[in-house]
Amino acid sequence: SAQVGGRIIPAVNTYAWKTRKRESRGGLEEVVPNVDIYLDTSGSMPNPLEQISLPVLSGFVVAKKAHRKGASVRATTFSGEEQSETQETTRDLYSAFEKLVKHFGGGTVFPTNALLECTQDPRQALIITDTFIANAKETGEAVSEFIKRNKGNRVTVYAVHDAPDASYLRNAGAEVIIDTSTNIFKRTIGKADEVYSQ
C-alpha cells in the first residue's frame, strides 16, 4: 500500500453528507448519518506512532466534525488477513481516536465482515487505502450490499493512486477519489467545515 490522499467528505457535492429529515410523530426530525471510518494500516502506510500520518489526522477531523453534528463514530483499522480491529459505534471520540492510531504493518485485506455486521444505518463509510486490496471481489460485493441495504448508506474510497483496476469499487456504487496525501488533510478541514457546520 501507499500513503493516501483524497477528499474525506464523500460525494462530488456535499449532498450525500448533509443531514436528512424523516417523518416522525411530531413532524420532521433531523437524521444525522453515523460515520464509519476504515483505515488501511498496511506496511507502507505511515505509522502514526513513529511519524505524522495525514490519513490518521484526516480521520480525526472527520470524526470530530461529525461528532459535533450529533453523529456517532465507528472506526476500523485493517491490514492483512485477520489483522483488523474495530471500535464499535460510539459517542466517545477518544475511543475512536485510540483505534485509528493502531498500526498493523502487514498486507491489505479489507474487512468485509466489519462493514456488513454493523446494522446502525444510515452510515457514511470512508475507506482510506491505496486500493491495492487483495480481496477485491469480496470487497466490491460487500460495498454493493451495504449501499443497497439502506438508501442513506454511502461509501467513498480515498486513494493516492489508482489500483490496476479500481472499477470494481465504482461499479459497486462507491465513489473513488484520488489525490495527494497533503490535499487529503486540507480538503478534510474545508469540506468537513462546510458540511457539518450548523
C-alpha positions in Angstrom: 0.0 0.0 0.0 1.0 3.6 -0.2 0.4 6.9 1.6 -3.1 8.0 0.9 -4.7 11.2 -0.2 -8.2 12.5 -1.1 -11.2 14.4 -0.1 -12.5 12.9 3.1 -16.1 14.2 2.7 -18.0 11.9 0.3 -19.7 12.8 -3.0 -18.8 15.1 -5.7 -21.0 17.7 -4.0 -21.9 17.7 -0.3 -25.4 16.4 -0.6 -24.6 12.9 0.4 -23.2 14.1 3.7 -25.9 16.6 4.6 -28.3 15.6 7.3 -31.6 14.3 6.1 -35.1 14.7 7.5 -37.6 11.9 8.1 -41.2 11.9 9.3 -41.9 11.3 13.0 -45.0 11.7 15.1 -44.2 15.4 15.8 -43.5 16.2 12.1 -40.0 16.1 10.6 -36.9 15.2 12.5 -33.3 15.5 11.5 -31.3 12.4 10.7 -27.5 12.6 11.0 -25.8 9.6 9.4 -23.1 8.0 11.5 -19.5 7.9 10.3 -17.8 4.6 9.7 -14.1 5.0 9.1 -11.8 2.3 7.6 -8.1 3.0 7.7 -5.6 0.9 5.8 -2.6 0.3 8.1 -0.5 -1.9 5.9 3.3 -1.8 5.7 3.8 1.2 3.5 1.2 3.4 5.3 2.7 5.8 7.8 2.8 4.5 11.4 1.2 7.4 13.5 3.3 6.3 16.5 6.5 7.0 14.5 5.6 9.8 12.2 2.9 12.3 11.3 0.1 10.4 9.4 -2.1 12.6 7.3 -4.6 9.8 6.7 -5.0 9.3 10.5 -5.3 13.1 11.1 -8.0 13.2 8.3 -9.9 10.5 10.2 -9.7 12.5 13.4 -11.1 15.7 11.7 -14.0 13.8 10.1 -14.8 12.1 13.3 -14.8 15.3 15.3 -16.8 17.3 12.8 -19.5 14.5 12.5 -19.5 14.1 16.3 -20.2 17.8 16.8 -23.2 17.5 14.4 -24.6 14.7 16.6 -23.4 11.6 14.7 -21.8 8.6 16.3 -18.4 7.3 15.1 -17.2 3.8 14.3 -13.5 3.2 13.5 -11.7 0.2 12.0 -8.0 -0.2 11.2 -7.1 -3.1 8.9 -4.1 -4.7 7.2 -3.5 -8.4 6.3 -5.6 -11.5 6.8 -7.2 -11.4 10.3 -5.5 -8.1 11.0 -8.3 -5.7 11.9 -9.7 -4.1 14.9 -13.0 -2.1 15.3 -14.2 0.4 17.8 -17.9 -0.1 17.6 -20.3 2.8 17.2 -19.6 5.3 20.0 -20.0 8.9 21.0 -16.7 8.7 22.8 -14.2 10.4 20.5 -11.2 9.3 22.5 -12.1 5.6 21.9 -12.4 6.2 18.2 -9.1 8.1 18.0 -7.3 5.4 20.0 -8.4 2.8 17.4 -7.3 5.0 14.5 -3.7 5.1 15.7 -3.5 1.3 15.8 -0.9 0.2 13.1 -0.5 -3.4 11.9 2.1 -3.1 9.1 1.0 -6.1 7.1 -0.7 -6.6 3.8 -4.0 -5.1 2.6 -7.2 -7.2 3.1 -10.4 -5.2 3.6 -12.5 -6.4 6.5 -15.8 -7.0 4.7 -17.5 -8.5 7.7 -16.9 -5.3 9.7 -18.7 -3.3 7.0 -21.7 -5.6 6.9 -22.1 -6.8 10.5 -23.0 -3.3 11.9 -26.7 -2.5 11.3 -26.8 1.0 12.7 -27.7 2.6 9.3 -27.6 5.0 7.7 -23.9 5.2 7.7 -21.3 7.1 5.7 -18.3 4.8 5.2 -14.9 6.1 4.4 -12.3 3.7 3.2 -8.8 5.2 3.3 -6.4 3.0 1.4 -4.2 2.7 -1.7 -6.9 0.5 -3.3 -4.4 -2.4 -3.8 -6.8 -4.7 -1.9 -6.1 -8.4 -2.0 -9.8 -9.4 -1.6 -11.1 -7.1 -4.3 -14.0 -9.2 -5.4 -15.3 -9.7 -1.9 -14.8 -6.0 -1.1 -16.8 -5.0 -4.2 -19.7 -7.4 -3.2 -19.7 -6.1 0.4 -19.8 -2.5 -0.7 -22.7 -3.2 -3.1 -24.7 -5.0 -0.5 -24.0 -2.2 2.1 -25.2 0.5 -0.3 -28.3 -1.4 -1.3 -29.3 -2.1 2.3 -30.2 1.4 3.2 -30.8 4.3 0.8 -28.8 6.6 3.1 -25.7 4.5 3.1 -22.7 5.8 1.2 -19.1 4.6 0.6 -16.2 6.7 -0.5 -12.7 5.4 -1.1 -9.7 7.7 -0.8 -6.5 6.7 -2.6 -3.2 8.3 -3.5 -3.2 6.5 -6.9 -5.4 4.1 -8.9 -5.1 0.3 -8.4 -4.6 -1.7 -11.6 -8.4 -1.8 -11.8 -10.5 0.2 -9.3 -13.6 -0.1 -11.4 -15.0 -2.9 -9.2 -15.4 -0.2 -6.4 -17.1 2.3 -8.7 -19.3 -0.5 -10.2 -20.3 -1.4 -6.6 -21.5 2.1 -6.1 -18.6 3.6 -4.2 -17.1 7.0 -5.1 -13.3 6.7 -5.6 -11.3 9.9 -5.1 -7.6 10.1 -5.9 -5.4 12.9 -4.6 -2.2 13.7 -2.8 -1.6 13.0 0.9 -1.2 16.7 1.6 -4.5 17.6 -0.1 -6.3 14.9 1.9 -5.8 17.0 5.1 -6.6 20.4 3.5 -9.8 19.2 1.9 -10.9 17.3 5.0 -10.9 20.6 7.0 -12.6 22.6 4.3 -15.3 20.1 3.4 -15.9 19.0 7.0 -16.5 22.6 8.0 -18.8 23.1 5.0 -20.9 20.0 5.6 -21.1 19.8 9.4 -21.3 23.5 10.3 -24.6 24.4 11.9 
